[in-house]
Amino acid sequence: MTHIQLSISERLNFFPKYKRPIIYTVTMLLVIVGQHYTMQMPLEPFRYIRQSVMSMLFFLCFSGAFLLMVRKSRGRADGLFLFLMFMVGLTNLISLTRGLTTGYASVVQYKYMSFSMLVYGSVYAYFFQLYPIEAFRPGWLTIRRALLLFLPTIVVLGAYLLATRIFHVTVPVIDDWSDLVGALGNITIWLRLFVLFYPVLGLMIMLRYRKNYREWCENNFASMENMDVKWLGDYIFGNFVITYSCLVIVFSNNFRSVLVHNFIFLFFFLYGFCRVFFQKNPYPEGYFRAGMNESKAKIMESVEDDITCLSGVEKGCLCGEAEKNCLCSEEETMKKCLFTSKLPEYRDKLEQWMQTEKPHLRKDFKLTDAMEILPLNRSYLSRLFNEGYGERFYHFVMRYRIAESKHLLLTRPDLTITSIADMSGFSSPSVFGRAFTQEMKCSPMQWRDKETSKNNHQK
């Protein structure tokens, strides 16, 4: 009987585990079938359905952007998603206006390998990658870095204009694959293909930052409750579907293929708006004003301490390194040397603060709160835990919270698990139960019964 129950349980657990891969697969099949069907639609129903979908998309994006704008708890990443919704809404408004005035409802003309269409798509691919980059690594995205992300498109566009306007390179007319293969010797064809590669580059960048997202969170937060990694994974998959749909439009030479593209945008922003709007902002108010720019990482110490630390350092090289191998500036070397020499002092201050003030009992406790007692910015605070304790901030705080919960379990048998979780700083009983079980290899109640039985036996 037990064997049958376990078998049924394993089958039921199969669906939650593979839910997203199944949904992704079904979605791709629907898109492929939809593309095949819509490219054979009569013109009149195509126009009517497309204008209806674009009207809904315009209304959804503008109203969604407005609701995000008036929300008080909006983070930087949410602001970028707001901007993206506004741009898509504006584009659809312009397309609808052109459709009513000229009869062609689009910002650009949908033709096989059209350069204007490729640049238009790469601009949108650029806007789409800003949100997950900021969500995966808050504070990293500066204006300079944002411009560098767009640099490939600017370079290709400049090279295309240089070739066609200055050197008068002939732009071949391409209508199908045979024309494309025959014109591969023309430089303008390769420039178009380079532009076409940019959305794929954006997907690669998103996947790269997604890989390190959990590590970043554990270095900065004491709770993972509001870190919605699954939604960001859905966002990347949505971008993949949009990229695929763009490729179909570029190479099909059938303007009816854009209808499924509009449907994809409609469902993407409907789902995305709900996730962004109803998700609790994991970053407390003022969080991004607390030294989030890693390029300006500084330690606020006195000049006298700096000079003392540098007494054994020559010409800006790290202690023990050969001068010819030195790649660090004198200022950077001073910071590293100063930080290393003061690491024991920082640890003593931190542990005393944790024992007396018990900041870990606050549910919103975060890395930058340690600035109250340490003259370090976020970057160096993260190094304090990684180098000083050999663990991330999240695990450091979790040790203190579990220790507090163990104390309450033994000394306050009248308390429920919910009360103990709340008094120990955990955001919810479920989070407390998972963390405690992972650390102690048993549930809180099992641990209390075991310890109580042990104490009674010793008496």
N, C-alpha and C positions, 0 to 999 in steps of 0.2 A: 504493500500500500504506500509506504513511504517513497519507494522507488518511482511509483506512478506519479505521486505528487511532485517530486523533484523534476520529472520529465515534463510535466505540464508547466511547472514554473519556468523551466529553461525555455520552453517554446514561447511563453508569454513575454519573457525578457528579450526575446529575439527582436520583436518589433520596435521597442524603444531604442534599442542599441543601433539598429539599422534603419531607423525611421527616416533620417535625412537622406542617406544614399538612395532609398527607395523613392522619396519625393523628388529628388534631383533627377533621377532616371526617368520618372513619369513626366516630369516637366519638359525635359529635353525631347522626349517622344512626341508630346503634344505640340511643341514648337515646330518640329520637323514636319509632322503631319499637317499642321496649320499652314506652314509655308507652302507646301505642295498644293493644298486646297485653294488658298486665296489667290495664288498666281494663275488660277484658271477661272476666277470669278468674272462674271459680266461687269462691264464698266459702271453701270448705273448703281447697282447695289454696293459695289466697292466704294464709290464716292460717298454714298449715304452713310454707310457703316463707318468709314474712316473719319468723316466730319463729326459724327456722333462721338466716336472714341476720343478724338482730339479735343472736342468740347469738354468732355468729362475730365480729360487729363489736365486741360487748362484750369478748370474750376478746382480740381483736387490740389494741384500744385500751388496755386495762388492762395487758396484758403488755408492749406496746410502750412505754407510759409508764414502766413499772418499769425496763425495760432502758435507756431514755434517762436515767432518774434516777440509776442506779448507774454510768453511764459517766463517767469522770473528765474527759475532754476536752470536756465539754459547754459550749457558748457560750450567750450570752443568748438568741439567736434559737431555739436548740434547746430551751431551757427553756420558751419560749412554745409551741412545737410540742408539747412534753410536756404542758403544761397543757391545750392544745386536745384532745389525745387522751384525757386523763383526763376532761374534761367530756363528750365524746361517749360515752365508755364508761359514765360515770355515768348519762347520759340514757337510754341503751339499757337499762341495768340497771333503772332506774325504770320504763321502759315495759314491760319483760318482767314485772316484778313486778305491775304494774297489770293486765297481760293475764291473769295467772294468778289474780288475786284478783277483778277486776271484769269481765273479759272484753273490755276495751278497751285494747289495748297501745299506749298513747301518753301523752305528758306533757300535750298539749293536744288538743282536739277538732278534727278536720279538717273544717271547714265552709267554705263559700264566703265569702271575705273576713272570716273570723273575726278580731276584733281581738286576742284572746289569741294566736292562731297567728301573726299578723303581728309582734307584739312578741317572741314566742319566736324567730322567724326573724331579726329584726334584732339580737337579743342574740348569736346565733350568728354572724351576719355580722360583728359587731364583733370577736368572738374570732378569727375567721378572718383579719382584716386585720392583727392585731398582729404575727404572725410575719413576713410579708414586709416590713413597715415596718422592723422591727428588723434583718432580714437585709439589706435594701437600704441602710439608713443606720444602722449600729450606734451606739448611744449616744444617738441623738436621742430615743428614746421614753422620756420620764419619766412619773411618775405624773400630773402635771398635764396633760401632753399626751394621755395615754391617756384621762383623764376628758373632755377637750375633744372627742376623737373620738366619745365616746358621748353627747355633749350633745344632738345632734339627736333621738335616740330619747327621751331624758329629757324634752325640751321638748314633743314631740308627745304623749307619755304623760300629762304634766301637763295639757296643754290638753284632752285627751280626758276625763280625770277631772273637770276643772273644768267642762266643758260638760255632762257627764252627771250629775254629783253636785251641783253648785252651781246651775247654771242649768237643770237638769232637761230637757235637750234629748233628745227621743225618738230612740232608736236603731232605725232601720228594719231589718226582717228582709229579708235579701237571699239569694236562692237561685240567681240566674242573671244573665246580662248585662242582660236587660230590666229587672229589679229595680234593678240598679246604675245604669243610665242614668236611670231614673225618680226615683232618690233623690239625684241629684247636687246638689240644692239643700240637702241636709242637711250641716252642718259636720262631723259625725262620719265621713261618707264620705270627705271630703277629708283628714281626719286619718289615716284608714287608708291612703289612697293615699300620703301623705307617709312613713308608716312603711315602706310597700312600696318606696319609692325608696331607702331606706338601703343595702340590699345593692349597688345600682348605684353609689352613692356610694363604697362600699368598693372596688369594682373600679376606679373612676376614680383613687382615691388610690394603689392598688397600681401602676397603669400609670404614674402620674406619677413615683413614686420609682424604678421600674425604668429609666426613661429616663436618670436621672442616676447609676445604680449604677456603671457602668464608670468614669465620671469620678471618683467617690468612691474607688474602689479604686486608681486610678492616682495619686491624691493621697496615699494612705496605705501602699501596699504596693509592693514591688519585684518581685513575681511575681503573675501572674494565674492560676496553676495551680489553686488550690483555690477560686476564685470561680465557683461553679456558677450562671451566669446562666440556663442552659437549664432547670435544675430550677425556678428561681423563675418562669420563664415558664410551665412546666407547672403550677405551683401556681396561678397567676392563671387559666389556662384551666380548671383544676379548679373554681375558685370560680365561674367563668362558667357551667359546666355545672350546678353546685349551685344557682346563682341561677335558671337557666332551669327546673330541676326544681321549685324552690319556687314559681315562678309558675304552673306547671302544676297543682300541688297547690292553690294559692290559688283559681284560676279554674275548675278542672274540676268542683269539687263532687263528686268521686269519690274516696273514701278509698283505693281500690285503687291510685291513682297514686303512693302513698307507697312502694310496693314498689321501683320503679326508683330512687327517692330513696335507699333503704337500700342498694341495690347500688352506687350511685355513691359513697356514703360508704365502703363496704367496700373497693372498689378504690382509691379516693383515699388512704385511710390505709395500705393495704398498700403501695402504691407510695411514698407520702410517708415512711413509717417507714424503708423500705430506703434511700431517698436521704439522709435526715437521719442515720440511724444509721451508715451506712458511709462517708459523706462526711467527709473529714478537716477538722477545725476550722481555718479559715484564720487565726484570731485566737490569737496566742500567749498563754500563761498570764499573767494580770495585765494584759492589754492594755486592758481597760476601766477600769482604775484609773488610767490615765495621761492624765488630762485629757480624757476623751471628751465631757464635757458642754460644748457650745459656749457655753451661756448664762453659764458661769463662766470664760470665757477671760481669763486674766490673764498679764501678763509679770512675772516675778519679778526686778525690778531695784531698785536702791537709791533712796531718796527724793531724794538729792542729784541723781541723773541726771534724775529726773522734773521737779524744779524747774528745772533748766537747760534742759530741752526746752521747758518751758512759758513760758519768758521772752518768746517772741515770739507767744504765743497769748493772746487776750483773751476772757474770759467764756465759755470752753468752746467756742469756734468753731474750726473747722478753719482752718489757715493759708490766707489768701487768700480766705476766704469772708466774705460780708457777715454782720453780726451777726444781722440779721433772718431770714436764711435758715438759721441754725444749728439743726440738729435733734439734735445729739450732746451728751451730757453732758460735763462737764469731765473726768471719769475716762476716758471713751471717747476723747476728743480727746487726752488725755495719752498713752494707749496707742498710738494711731496715730502721733502725732508722734514718740514715743520709738522705735517700731519702725522708722519711715522713716529716722530719723537714725542708727540703729545697723545698718542693713541692710548696708553695706560691711564692718563689723566681723564681723557674723554670717557673711557669705560667706567671709571670710578664714579664720575659725575652722573652718568646715565643710570648705573645700577642703584645709586643712592636715590635718584629721582623716582625710579620705578618702585622702590620699596616704600618711600615716604609718601609720595603724591599719588601713586598707583594710577597713572594715566591710561594703562591698558584696560581699566574698567569702563572707559568711555567707548561706546560703540563706534563713534566716528574717529577714533584715534588713528592718526596717520603719521607718516615719516616726518614731515615738516614740523609737527608739533614739538619735536625734540629741539627745535631752534630756541625754545623757551630757556633752555639751560646750556646749550652748546652753541658756540659761535661758528657754525658750519652751515653751508647751504645744502640743498637736496642731494647734489652729486656726492659731496664728501660724507654726508650722513649715510648714504647708501654704502659707501666704502667702509665706514665705521663698522657696520654689521657684517659685511662680507669678509673683511680682513681681520677685524677685531674679535669676531665670534665664529667665523666660518659658516654663517648661515644668513639667510635673507631676513629682512625686517619682519615679514609675515610670520615666519617660524619662530623668531625671537619673541614676538608678542604672544604667539600661541602658547609657548612654554609657560609664560607668566599667567595667562588666563586659565590654562589647565591646572596649574598649581593652585590657583585661587579656587577653582571649582572642586578640587580634591579636598581642600581645607573645609569648604562648606559642606561637602558630602559627609564628612566625618563628624563635624562639630554641630551641624544643623540638620538632624534627621527629620525635622518637621517640614523642611522645605521640599517643594516639588522640583522636578527637573526643569520646568519652565522658569521657576524663580531662580534657581541656581544658574541657569544659562544667562538670565538677565543680569544678575548680580556679578557674574564673572566677566561681563563685557561682550558676550557673544550676541550676535544680531538676532538669533532665533534658536529655539530648542533643537531644530533639525541640524543646524550648523554646529551647535555644541555637541550633539550626539555623534556626528560624523568625525569631528576633530578628535574627540575623546577616544572613540573606538579605534581610530587610526593610530593614535599615540599609545594607548594602553592595551590594545588587542582585546578589549571587552567593553561592554556598555557601561555607562556611569552607575546604573543600579547594580549590575553584576560586580563592579569594582567595589562599591560600598558594602555590599553583602559579604564579599570576600575579606575585606579589611576588617569589618566589624567582627566576623567570625574569628579571624586571626587574633584580634585584640582580646576577645573573650576567652579564647583558648590559653593565651599567655597569662591571663589573670588566674 
